[in-house]
Amino acid sequence: MLKFKVSVAAALFVLVPFIIYQLWSVLVPTLNITNRMFSRLSIISAVILFYSGVAFVFFLLLPAAVKVMLGFVGKDMLSTIGADNYLGFILFLSISMGVLFEVPVIVLVLTRMGLISPAMLSGKRKYAIVVIWIIAAVITPQPDPLSQAMVGVPLMIIYEISILLSRLVARSNLKRISYR
């Protein structure tokens, strides 16, 4: 089963750009987005952000989480982390953070379509913060504040960046509408 999980993880990691492109090519006609440059930038950004989320897990979150988890085991005790459990943990964290790092692209597309606005995102900030910390509590393996902060703070930063990008897209939408 371990070999199968490793194979699926490797395939998913390699196929993410293709999957995102295929999803986008299906959604573009239904979303009525005519600007090809915007769609290309969205695809490229989505791929880069997914891999950034995975890199965040491997280089920052995972070493700290493993250190915290092993810290609960005393020096005289034997840690019984199995390869299957460890790989499942890595896959769950990697996929979760990769998908959560996609929020700015989703916000840009929804702002471009006029479904959300920067004012709405700013107005719902307190609810978003609560949801972010709930997600951080669910994703992290331990209930310690350090692990939750290592997930929650970057997600809050991503949310704030999404608001800023939404403002830029909303301004460009206004300019585009006023030129017509």
C-alpha positions as CSV (number, residue, x, y, z in Angstrom):
1,M,0.0,0.0,0.0
2,L,2.9,2.3,0.7
3,K,4.3,2.0,-2.8
4,F,0.8,2.8,-4.2
5,K,0.6,6.0,-2.0
6,V,4.0,7.1,-3.1
7,S,3.1,6.5,-6.8
8,V,-0.2,8.4,-6.5
9,A,1.6,11.3,-4.7
10,A,4.3,11.5,-7.3
11,A,1.8,11.4,-10.2
12,L,-0.4,14.1,-8.6
13,F,2.6,16.3,-8.0
14,V,3.7,16.0,-11.6
15,L,0.2,16.2,-13.1
16,V,-0.9,19.3,-11.2
17,P,-0.2,21.7,-14.0
18,F,-2.1,19.5,-16.5
19,I,-5.0,19.1,-14.1
20,I,-5.3,22.8,-13.5
21,Y,-5.1,23.6,-17.2
22,Q,-7.8,21.0,-17.9
23,L,-10.1,22.4,-15.2
24,W,-9.5,25.9,-16.5
25,S,-10.1,25.0,-20.1
26,V,-13.5,23.5,-19.1
27,L,-14.4,26.5,-16.9
28,V,-13.3,29.4,-19.1
29,P,-16.3,29.1,-21.6
30,T,-18.8,28.9,-18.7
31,L,-17.2,31.8,-16.9
32,N,-17.4,34.0,-19.9
33,I,-13.9,35.4,-19.5
34,T,-12.7,36.7,-22.8
35,N,-9.3,38.1,-21.8
36,R,-6.8,35.4,-22.8
37,M,-3.9,37.0,-21.0
38,F,-5.8,37.0,-17.7
39,S,-6.6,33.3,-18.1
40,R,-3.0,32.4,-18.9
41,L,-1.7,34.4,-15.9
42,S,-4.3,32.7,-13.7
43,I,-3.1,29.2,-14.9
44,I,0.5,30.0,-14.3
45,S,-0.2,31.6,-11.0
46,A,-2.3,28.6,-9.9
47,V,0.5,26.2,-10.7
48,I,3.1,28.4,-9.0
49,L,0.9,28.8,-5.9
50,F,0.2,25.1,-5.6
51,Y,3.9,24.2,-5.7
52,S,4.6,27.1,-3.2
53,G,2.1,25.5,-0.8
54,V,3.8,22.2,-1.2
55,A,7.3,23.7,-0.7
56,F,6.0,25.5,2.4
57,V,5.0,22.2,3.9
58,F,8.3,20.5,3.0
59,F,10.7,23.2,4.1
60,L,8.9,25.0,6.9
61,L,5.8,23.2,8.3
62,L,6.9,19.6,8.2
63,P,10.2,19.9,10.0
64,A,8.6,21.9,12.8
65,A,5.6,19.6,13.0
66,V,7.8,16.5,13.2
67,K,9.9,18.1,15.8
68,V,6.9,18.9,17.9
69,M,5.4,15.4,17.5
70,L,8.6,13.7,18.4
71,G,9.0,16.1,21.3
72,F,5.9,14.5,22.9
73,V,7.8,11.2,23.0
74,G,10.2,11.0,26.0
75,K,13.8,10.2,25.6
76,D,13.3,6.8,27.1
77,M,10.4,6.0,24.8
78,L,10.5,4.6,21.3
79,S,8.7,6.5,18.6
80,T,6.4,4.3,16.6
81,I,5.7,6.4,13.5
82,G,5.2,4.1,10.6
83,A,6.1,4.9,7.1
84,D,2.5,4.6,6.0
85,N,1.2,7.0,8.6
86,Y,4.1,9.4,8.0
87,L,3.4,9.4,4.2
88,G,-0.3,9.9,4.8
89,F,0.5,12.9,7.1
90,I,2.8,14.4,4.5
91,L,0.3,13.9,1.6
92,F,-2.5,15.4,3.7
93,L,-0.5,18.5,4.6
94,S,0.9,19.0,1.1
95,I,-2.4,18.7,-0.7
96,S,-4.2,20.8,1.9
97,M,-1.7,23.7,1.8
98,G,-1.3,23.4,-2.0
99,V,-5.0,23.9,-2.4
100,L,-5.2,26.6,0.3
101,F,-2.5,28.6,-1.5
102,E,-4.8,28.8,-4.5
103,V,-7.1,31.2,-2.7
104,P,-5.6,34.4,-4.4
105,V,-6.3,32.9,-7.9
106,I,-9.9,32.0,-6.9
107,V,-10.4,35.5,-5.5
108,L,-9.0,37.1,-8.6
109,V,-11.3,35.1,-10.9
110,L,-14.4,35.7,-8.7
111,T,-13.6,39.4,-8.6
112,R,-13.1,39.5,-12.3
113,M,-16.5,37.9,-12.7
114,G,-18.1,40.5,-10.4
115,L,-19.2,37.8,-7.9
116,I,-17.2,39.2,-5.0
117,S,-15.7,42.7,-4.2
118,P,-12.8,43.9,-2.2
119,A,-15.3,45.6,0.2
120,M,-17.0,42.3,0.7
121,L,-13.7,40.6,1.5
122,S,-12.7,43.3,3.9
123,G,-16.1,43.3,5.5
124,K,-16.0,39.6,6.1
125,R,-12.4,39.6,7.4
126,K,-13.4,38.7,11.0
127,Y,-15.3,35.7,9.8
128,A,-12.5,34.7,7.5
129,I,-10.0,34.9,10.4
130,V,-12.2,32.5,12.4
131,V,-12.5,30.1,9.5
132,I,-8.7,30.3,8.9
133,W,-8.0,29.3,12.5
134,I,-10.5,26.5,12.3
135,I,-8.8,25.2,9.1
136,A,-5.4,25.6,10.9
137,A,-6.7,23.5,13.8
138,V,-8.0,20.8,11.5
139,I,-4.9,20.6,9.3
140,T,-2.3,20.6,12.0
141,P,-1.5,17.2,13.6
142,Q,-1.1,18.5,17.1
143,P,-3.3,20.9,19.1
144,D,-0.3,23.0,20.1
145,P,-0.4,26.8,19.2
146,L,2.9,26.7,17.3
147,S,1.7,24.3,14.7
148,Q,-1.6,26.1,14.3
149,A,0.2,29.4,14.0
150,M,2.5,28.0,11.4
151,V,-0.6,27.3,9.3
152,G,-2.9,30.1,10.4
153,V,-0.5,33.1,9.9
154,P,0.4,32.3,6.3
155,L,-3.2,31.7,5.5
156,M,-4.1,35.1,7.0
157,I,-1.3,36.7,4.9
158,I,-2.7,35.0,1.8
159,Y,-6.2,36.3,2.6
160,E,-4.8,39.9,3.0
161,I,-2.9,39.5,-0.3
162,S,-6.1,38.3,-1.9
163,I,-7.9,41.4,-0.8
164,L,-5.1,43.6,-2.3
165,L,-5.2,41.7,-5.6
166,S,-9.0,41.9,-5.6
167,R,-8.7,45.7,-5.3
168,L,-6.3,45.8,-8.3
169,V,-8.7,43.6,-10.4
170,A,-11.7,45.7,-9.4
171,R,-9.9,48.9,-10.5
172,S,-9.0,47.3,-13.8
173,N,-12.6,46.2,-14.2
174,L,-13.8,49.7,-13.6
175,K,-11.3,51.1,-16.2
176,R,-12.3,48.4,-18.7
177,I,-16.0,49.3,-18.2
178,S,-15.4,53.0,-18.5
179,Y,-13.5,52.6,-21.8
180,R,-16.5,50.9,-23.4
